[in-house]
Amino acid sequence: MGLARADITPEGPIWLAGYASRDKPSEGVLAPLYAIALALEDGQGNRAVVVTADVIFFRADVAQAAREAIIAKTGLPLDRILLNWSHTHTGPVVEFQEGIGYNMPEEQKQVVDRYTRRLVQEYGDLAAAALADLQPSRLAWGWGVATFPMNRREFTDQGVRIGFNPRGYVDRSVPVLRVDRPDGTLRAVVFGTACHNTTLTGQHYQISVDYAGFARSRIEEKFPGIQALFMIGCAADVNPHPRGEVEHALRHGESLAAEVVRVLEGPMQPVRGPLKTAIETVALPLAPVPDRSQLEAMTRGPSHIASNARRMLERLDRNEPNATTYAAPLAVWQFGADLTLVALPGEVVSDYVPLVENAVGHGRLWIAAYSNEVFGYLPSAKVLREGGYEMRGIIGEGFFAPEVESVVVDAVRRLADRVGRPKLP
Ligand SMILES: [Zn+2]
């Protein structure tokens, strides 16, 4: 296992990602942002690299550029590169020029573009540095529980709104991968939670890592010299609770770190090689495009539907053909017979956790989302039926069809078979 880390804190004021309501760039830094790469090589010489970062996510074009930077520096094939973003909403917008969904002035678009290009190059350097750092290591995994993730799909008389739903499903698991030196001393930790990294709301303008980064800092303080990497799970419809204040983010970070430390100090299951990986570009089905009058009616509906409908109307005006599918990468990594890592693209709703478990078995399973590319929300058939923010679709492209659920689950099953995941109950 090898490690590399870079400070990716923007140098000056930059537009912050995640809340359309913001009306000015960042003001100072509460906590620096990092990108951390972890490289693996099994006993047969199979290499792979995971890069995590304190940014909202990469869309397809930026993700593609980051993968190309890694491939150029390392020669790794696509299936052996895994990107995951912490989804902090107090980090920079990461895009090439467009500024989708943000009211940025032109000069900020250029700041964002310059930052994004620098970050993409950093990915290549980090992956290469982590591979140059390979040292004999032993892996083990276990899991704990997070108490602050809260289903945010609140059912109201006006439909499903982003709010508070203590009866709604959330994946509370805290998967933990431990990496030791041969003498048993800890060298690195990978940990996750299925919760939006959005304790800090739109009125915050200081650059920060939110709860996930605060948890990382606490874990690294507890074990000086180690690196801790955060990988987010199926968090699309899950918010931290309570939220809004820096104090809340610190508290959630503390509690998550305490749980990771508890898991590290308890018995853990060995994770051995070989490492088998598979990736597939999956055609996610979109719903038939509504006609012009239906789209016009939708522009008067809830804002999350109206914004997409407006962009789809613009597409009609340009006589551009409408897409019937959206292609996105789906990956599965298999560590010996010990652990399967499922890496789903997009902001994945928590319904996919039981769906994936039912498809490939419950045991020895780590489900990560926001991986390799984020196009927007990946809803389940249930969410599409019920409505609410997570059904907003791919802006300007369309809304997902309910069949997207079975397409994703079938692809996970296929990939799990390909990498030889054992049959588990
Ligand atoms: Zn989100």
Boltz pocket constraint, residues with backbone or C-beta under 6 A from the ligand:
constraints:
  - pocket:
      binder: B
      contacts: [[A, 87], [A, 196], [A, 236], [A, 347]]
      max_distance: 6.0
